[in-house]
Amino acid sequence: MQVEERPLSTTLLHHLQLTRFKDEQIIQETSSQQGPPHDTGGVRSNVAVAVDGDCELLKPGTYQLQQQQPQHKQTVCVSQLYPNLQPSSPVPRTSSSTNKQFSASLVGNKYLIEQVEGSTLCRCVNVITQEEYVCKVVSRAASGLLSAHYRVDSHPHINSLHEVLLGEQFLYLVFPPAHGDLHSHVRLRKRLREPEARRLFKQIAETVRACHDQGIVLRDLKLRKFVFADPHRNHLKLETLEDAVVLEDPDDDHLQDKRGCPAYVSPEILRSHARYSGRAADMWSLGIILYTMLVGRYPFNASEHASLFAKITRGHFIIPDCLSSRAKCLIRSLLRREPSERLSAADVLLHPWLAREEQVEASLRGDQIVPNVRLNETFVNKNCAALP
């Protein structure tokens, strides 16, 4: 459906409460026009890092974007930091372009849309029903995002499309609103206890498996991408498939382009001019998510990105003793330097740490757990013959 786009005064949007802040930094492969690469001690050097935000996910304290006073820089109250939540990188710098006030538009005489400062999503209100949504605005040429959503639109842990509007220049993808994101939830709770982390991480793993089965590589996989579908924060959904890649050949997931959040990026992506397995890179990011949920900080931390990338390349990290042996095992099975040694998404769901959730739920229901074992044929014949 062709829709008309009309600018509106931003004063009409005072009732919208879907404010989000940009706090994640995307790395992309540097173009050939950029200057010579810097020496990073053997770590891939042709990585360009944006300066308008970063992945300081678990840093409490004052972290605000000053929209009305661009000259004020963001500050962090170090005295308020939780012991496990030390900064992993410098506070992002702001610029005049970052603090730009975006205009509002009425799309299709139905949705009032305004771009949110520091977010890739827009505020969206149905002017007829007054219902609130979120909207992703993409170029009409970006049909891959729409194709990816249609492939997994019925999955319970992937945000479903409410409506798609076609403008002269853009596509407007309208999604249901969320009740906060996992990024903020972990930051608020400092770290999650294993029962809660297990329940939420299983939903994330199921989402990744569904995407991989449909030939979709998520690439920029991180806590921020998952939002809560209910106010009680029990059910997660992948907010959008932005940055995802739909593979032409589902059996060949090798990618060349480099994209991701510095704290979540895998070692093979940091290698210069190297093709890498997209699915295996997603599994590394999944390991970062699990570690961060359970520990309350990233497994690899550094004040400078070059040092951070060097630590990721070496692959050395410490798991606190307070975690269970099964949780440690799953983390180590995902954060393997060699991509081929990492678990697949399907394997993760069979891991004993996640299987334990089903056993606990069954015990609470009073069900009897039957071990999944293969009985010896001689044993079966011998003992079943005696049955009446």
C-alpha positions as CSV (number, residue, x, y, z in Angstrom):
1,M,0.0,0.0,0.0
2,Q,1.4,3.4,-1.1
3,V,1.3,5.8,1.8
4,E,1.8,9.6,2.1
5,E,4.4,11.0,4.4
6,R,3.7,14.4,6.0
7,P,5.9,16.3,8.5
8,L,4.3,17.3,11.8
9,S,5.3,19.4,14.8
10,T,7.1,17.5,17.5
11,T,4.8,19.0,20.1
12,L,2.2,16.5,19.1
13,L,4.4,13.7,20.4
14,H,4.7,14.7,24.1
15,H,2.7,11.7,25.2
16,L,5.1,9.1,23.7
17,Q,7.0,7.2,26.4
18,L,9.3,4.9,24.3
19,T,12.5,6.7,24.9
20,R,15.7,4.7,24.2
21,F,19.4,5.7,24.3
22,K,22.2,4.6,22.1
23,D,24.8,2.7,24.1
24,E,26.1,0.2,21.7
25,Q,28.9,0.7,19.2
26,I,29.0,-0.9,15.8
27,I,32.3,-1.9,14.2
28,Q,32.5,-2.1,10.4
29,E,35.2,-2.9,8.0
30,T,37.0,0.2,6.9
31,S,36.7,1.3,3.4
32,S,39.6,1.6,1.1
33,Q,39.4,5.4,1.2
34,Q,40.4,5.5,4.8
35,G,43.9,6.1,6.1
36,P,46.5,3.5,6.8
37,P,45.6,1.0,9.6
38,H,47.1,1.5,13.0
39,D,49.3,-1.1,14.7
40,T,47.2,-3.1,17.3
41,G,49.8,-5.6,18.3
42,G,48.9,-8.3,15.8
43,V,45.1,-7.8,16.1
44,R,43.1,-7.0,13.0
45,S,43.7,-3.3,12.3
46,N,41.2,-2.5,9.6
47,V,38.3,-2.1,12.0
48,A,36.5,1.2,12.1
49,V,34.7,2.1,15.3
50,A,31.9,4.6,15.5
51,V,32.3,7.3,18.2
52,D,28.6,8.0,18.8
53,G,28.1,5.2,21.3
54,D,29.5,1.9,22.6
55,C,28.7,-1.4,24.3
56,E,29.0,-0.1,27.9
57,L,26.1,-2.3,28.7
58,L,26.5,-2.9,32.4
59,K,27.7,0.5,33.7
60,P,25.2,2.0,36.2
61,G,25.3,5.6,37.2
62,T,24.6,8.8,35.2
63,Y,24.4,7.8,31.5
64,Q,22.3,10.3,29.6
65,L,22.3,12.0,26.3
66,Q,21.8,15.7,26.7
67,Q,19.5,16.5,23.9
68,Q,18.8,20.1,24.9
69,Q,22.4,21.0,25.8
70,P,24.7,19.3,23.3
71,Q,27.8,21.0,24.8
72,H,27.4,18.9,28.0
73,K,29.2,15.6,27.9
74,Q,27.9,12.4,29.4
75,T,29.2,11.6,32.8
76,V,29.5,8.4,34.8
77,C,29.3,8.3,38.6
78,V,32.2,5.9,39.3
79,S,31.3,5.8,43.0
80,Q,28.0,4.2,42.2
81,L,29.6,1.3,40.2
82,Y,28.9,-2.2,41.3
83,P,32.1,-4.1,41.9
84,N,31.6,-6.4,38.9
85,L,30.4,-3.6,36.6
86,Q,33.6,-1.6,35.8
87,P,33.7,0.3,32.5
88,S,34.8,-1.8,29.5
89,S,35.5,1.2,27.3
90,P,35.6,5.0,27.5
91,V,32.4,7.0,27.8
92,P,31.2,7.7,24.2
93,R,31.6,11.2,22.9
94,T,28.7,13.2,21.7
95,S,28.5,15.5,18.7
96,S,26.1,18.0,17.2
97,S,24.8,15.4,14.8
98,T,24.1,13.0,17.6
99,N,21.9,15.5,19.4
100,K,19.9,16.5,16.3
101,Q,16.2,16.9,16.9
102,F,14.4,14.7,14.4
103,S,11.0,15.8,12.9
104,A,7.8,13.8,13.1
105,S,5.7,12.5,10.2
106,L,2.2,11.2,9.7
107,V,2.5,8.1,7.6
108,G,-0.5,6.8,5.7
109,N,-2.8,9.1,7.6
110,K,-2.6,6.5,10.3
111,Y,0.7,6.4,12.2
112,L,2.4,9.3,13.9
113,I,6.1,8.5,13.7
114,E,9.1,10.2,15.3
115,Q,12.7,9.0,15.2
116,V,14.0,8.4,18.7
117,E,17.3,10.0,19.7
118,G,20.1,7.3,19.6
119,S,17.9,4.5,18.5
120,T,17.4,2.7,15.2
121,L,13.6,2.4,15.9
122,C,11.0,5.1,15.9
123,R,8.2,6.0,18.2
124,C,4.9,5.1,16.6
125,V,1.3,5.8,17.6
126,N,-1.9,4.9,15.7
127,V,-3.7,8.2,15.6
128,I,-7.1,6.4,15.2
129,T,-6.8,3.9,18.1
130,Q,-4.1,5.7,20.1
131,E,-2.3,2.4,20.4
132,E,1.5,2.6,20.7
133,Y,4.0,0.7,18.5
134,V,7.6,0.9,17.4
135,C,8.6,1.3,13.8
136,K,11.6,0.5,11.8
137,V,12.2,2.7,8.8
138,V,14.3,1.3,6.0
139,S,15.0,2.0,2.4
140,R,12.7,0.4,-0.2
141,A,15.8,-1.3,-1.5
142,A,16.4,-3.1,1.9
143,S,14.1,-6.0,1.0
144,G,16.4,-8.5,2.8
145,L,15.1,-7.3,6.3
146,L,11.5,-7.8,5.2
147,S,12.4,-11.2,3.7
148,A,14.1,-12.3,6.9
149,H,11.1,-11.4,9.1
150,Y,8.7,-13.2,6.8
151,R,10.8,-16.4,7.1
152,V,10.4,-16.5,10.9
153,D,7.4,-14.3,11.5
154,S,5.5,-17.0,13.4
155,H,8.2,-17.8,15.9
156,P,7.1,-17.1,19.5
157,H,10.4,-15.4,20.4
158,I,10.8,-13.2,17.4
159,N,8.9,-9.9,17.2
160,S,6.1,-10.3,14.6
161,L,5.3,-7.6,12.1
162,H,2.1,-5.8,12.9
163,E,2.0,-3.9,9.6
164,V,4.2,-2.9,6.7
165,L,3.6,0.4,4.9
166,L,5.2,1.4,1.6
167,G,6.2,5.0,1.1
168,E,7.8,6.7,-1.9
169,Q,11.3,6.2,-0.5
170,F,11.0,4.0,2.6
171,L,9.4,0.9,4.1
172,Y,7.8,1.3,7.5
173,L,7.8,-1.9,9.5
174,V,5.5,-1.6,12.5
175,F,6.1,-3.9,15.5
176,P,4.2,-4.4,18.8
177,P,5.7,-2.4,21.8
178,A,8.0,-4.0,24.3
179,H,8.3,-3.9,28.1
180,G,12.0,-3.1,28.4
181,D,15.0,-5.0,27.1
182,L,17.4,-7.6,28.4
183,H,20.2,-5.1,28.4
184,S,18.5,-2.9,30.9
185,H,17.2,-5.8,32.9
186,V,20.7,-7.3,33.5
187,R,22.1,-3.8,34.2
188,L,19.4,-3.2,36.9
189,R,19.8,-6.6,38.5
190,K,23.7,-6.5,38.4
191,R,23.7,-10.2,37.4
192,L,21.0,-12.9,37.1
193,R,20.8,-16.0,39.2
194,E,21.1,-19.2,37.3
195,P,17.4,-20.2,37.4
196,E,16.3,-16.9,35.8
197,A,19.3,-16.8,33.4
198,R,18.6,-20.4,32.4
199,R,14.9,-19.6,31.6
200,L,15.7,-16.5,29.5
201,F,18.8,-17.9,27.8
202,K,16.9,-20.9,26.6
203,Q,14.5,-18.6,24.8
204,I,17.5,-16.8,23.2
205,A,19.0,-20.1,22.1
206,E,15.7,-21.2,20.6
207,T,15.6,-18.0,18.7
208,V,19.1,-18.4,17.3
209,R,18.4,-22.0,16.3
210,A,15.2,-21.0,14.4
211,C,17.1,-18.3,12.5
212,H,20.0,-20.6,11.7
213,D,17.6,-23.3,10.5
214,Q,16.0,-20.8,8.2
215,G,19.3,-19.7,6.7
216,I,19.5,-16.4,8.7
217,V,22.7,-15.2,10.4
218,L,22.1,-12.6,13.0
219,R,25.6,-11.1,13.0
220,D,25.1,-8.3,15.6
221,L,23.8,-10.5,18.4
222,K,23.7,-8.9,21.8
223,L,21.5,-8.5,24.9
224,R,20.1,-5.2,23.6
225,K,18.4,-7.0,20.7
226,F,16.1,-9.0,23.0
227,V,13.1,-7.3,24.6
228,F,10.4,-8.5,27.0
229,A,7.0,-9.2,25.5
230,D,5.2,-9.1,28.9
231,P,5.3,-6.7,31.8
232,H,6.3,-9.5,34.2
233,R,9.5,-10.0,32.1
234,N,9.1,-13.7,31.6
235,H,9.0,-13.9,27.8
236,L,11.7,-12.6,25.4
237,K,11.5,-11.7,21.8
238,L,14.2,-10.7,19.3
239,E,13.2,-7.1,18.6
240,T,14.1,-6.9,14.9
241,L,16.3,-8.8,12.4
242,E,18.3,-5.6,11.6
243,D,21.8,-6.4,10.5
244,A,20.8,-10.1,9.8
245,V,21.9,-11.8,6.6
246,V,19.7,-14.2,4.6
247,L,22.0,-16.7,3.1
248,E,21.7,-17.5,-0.6
249,D,22.9,-21.0,0.1
250,P,21.8,-22.2,3.6
251,D,24.6,-24.7,3.6
252,D,27.3,-22.0,3.0
253,D,27.3,-19.5,5.9
254,H,30.7,-18.0,5.1
255,L,30.7,-14.2,5.2
256,Q,33.2,-11.5,4.3
257,D,31.9,-8.3,5.8
258,K,32.7,-7.4,9.4
259,R,30.0,-6.1,11.6
260,G,29.3,-6.4,15.3
261,C,29.5,-4.8,18.8
262,P,33.1,-4.7,20.1
263,A,32.4,-6.6,23.3
264,Y,30.6,-9.4,21.4
265,V,32.8,-9.7,18.3
266,S,34.4,-13.1,17.7
267,P,38.2,-13.6,17.2
268,E,37.8,-14.7,13.6
269,I,36.1,-11.4,12.6
270,L,39.1,-9.5,13.8
271,R,41.4,-11.3,11.3
272,S,42.2,-9.2,8.3
273,H,40.6,-10.2,5.0
274,A,39.3,-13.5,6.4
275,R,36.1,-15.2,5.6
276,Y,34.3,-16.6,8.6
277,S,31.3,-18.8,9.5
278,G,28.4,-16.6,10.3
279,R,26.7,-19.2,12.5
280,A,29.8,-19.9,14.5
281,A,30.3,-16.1,15.0
282,D,26.7,-15.9,16.3
283,M,27.5,-18.7,18.8
284,W,30.5,-16.8,20.2
285,S,28.2,-13.8,20.7
286,L,25.7,-16.2,22.4
287,G,28.5,-17.2,24.8
288,I,29.2,-13.5,25.6
289,I,25.5,-13.0,26.4
290,L,25.4,-16.0,28.7
291,Y,28.6,-15.0,30.6
292,T,27.3,-11.4,31.0
293,M,23.9,-12.5,32.3
294,L,25.5,-14.8,34.9
295,V,28.6,-12.7,35.9
296,G,27.4,-9.1,35.4
297,R,30.3,-8.0,33.3
298,Y,31.9,-8.9,29.9
299,P,34.4,-11.7,29.8
300,F,36.8,-9.4,27.9
301,N,37.3,-5.8,29.2
302,A,39.7,-3.1,28.2
303,S,39.7,0.7,28.3
304,E,40.9,0.9,24.6
305,H,39.5,-1.0,21.7
306,A,42.9,-2.2,20.5
307,S,43.5,-3.8,23.9
308,L,40.0,-5.3,23.9
309,F,40.5,-6.8,20.5
310,A,43.8,-8.2,21.6
311,K,42.2,-9.9,24.6
312,I,39.4,-11.4,22.4
313,T,42.0,-12.7,19.9
314,R,43.9,-14.5,22.7
315,G,40.6,-15.8,24.1
316,H,41.6,-15.9,27.8
317,F,38.9,-15.2,30.3
318,I,38.1,-16.1,33.9
319,I,34.8,-17.7,35.1
320,P,33.9,-17.0,38.7
321,D,33.8,-20.0,41.0
322,C,30.3,-19.1,42.1
323,L,28.8,-20.5,38.9
324,S,27.8,-24.1,38.6
325,S,30.0,-26.6,36.8
326,R,27.4,-27.0,34.1
327,A,27.1,-23.3,33.5
328,K,30.9,-23.0,33.2
329,C,30.9,-25.9,30.8
330,L,28.4,-24.3,28.5
331,I,30.3,-20.9,28.6
332,R,33.5,-22.6,27.7
333,S,31.8,-24.6,24.9
334,L,30.7,-21.4,23.3
335,L,33.7,-19.1,23.8
336,R,36.1,-21.3,21.9
337,R,38.7,-19.6,19.8
338,E,38.4,-22.2,17.0
339,P,34.9,-21.6,15.4
340,S,34.5,-25.3,14.4
341,E,34.8,-26.3,18.1
342,R,31.9,-24.2,19.3
343,L,28.5,-25.8,19.9
344,S,25.7,-25.2,17.4
345,A,22.4,-23.6,18.5
346,A,20.8,-27.0,18.4
347,D,23.5,-28.5,20.6
348,V,23.2,-25.7,23.1
349,L,19.5,-26.7,23.7
350,L,20.7,-30.2,24.5
351,H,23.3,-29.1,27.0
352,P,22.8,-30.4,30.6
353,W,22.6,-26.9,32.0
354,L,19.5,-26.1,29.9
355,A,18.1,-29.7,30.2
356,R,18.1,-29.3,34.0
357,E,15.3,-26.7,33.6
358,E,13.0,-29.3,32.2
359,Q,13.8,-31.7,35.0
360,V,13.1,-29.1,37.6
361,E,9.8,-28.1,36.0
362,A,8.8,-31.8,35.8
363,S,9.6,-32.3,39.5
364,L,7.5,-29.3,40.5
365,R,4.6,-30.9,38.5
366,G,5.2,-34.2,40.3
367,D,6.1,-36.0,37.0
368,Q,8.5,-38.9,37.1
369,I,11.7,-38.4,35.1
370,V,12.5,-41.3,32.9
371,P,16.2,-41.4,31.9
372,N,16.9,-41.2,28.2
373,V,19.1,-44.4,27.9
374,R,19.4,-47.2,25.4
375,L,18.8,-50.5,27.0
376,N,20.8,-53.5,26.1
377,E,18.8,-55.9,23.9
378,T,19.7,-59.0,25.9
379,F,18.7,-57.2,29.1
380,V,15.4,-56.3,27.6
381,N,14.6,-59.8,26.3
382,K,15.6,-61.4,29.6
383,N,13.6,-59.1,31.9
384,C,10.5,-58.5,29.7
385,A,10.0,-62.3,29.2
386,A,9.3,-62.6,32.8
387,L,6.4,-60.1,32.7
388,P,2.9,-61.5,32.6
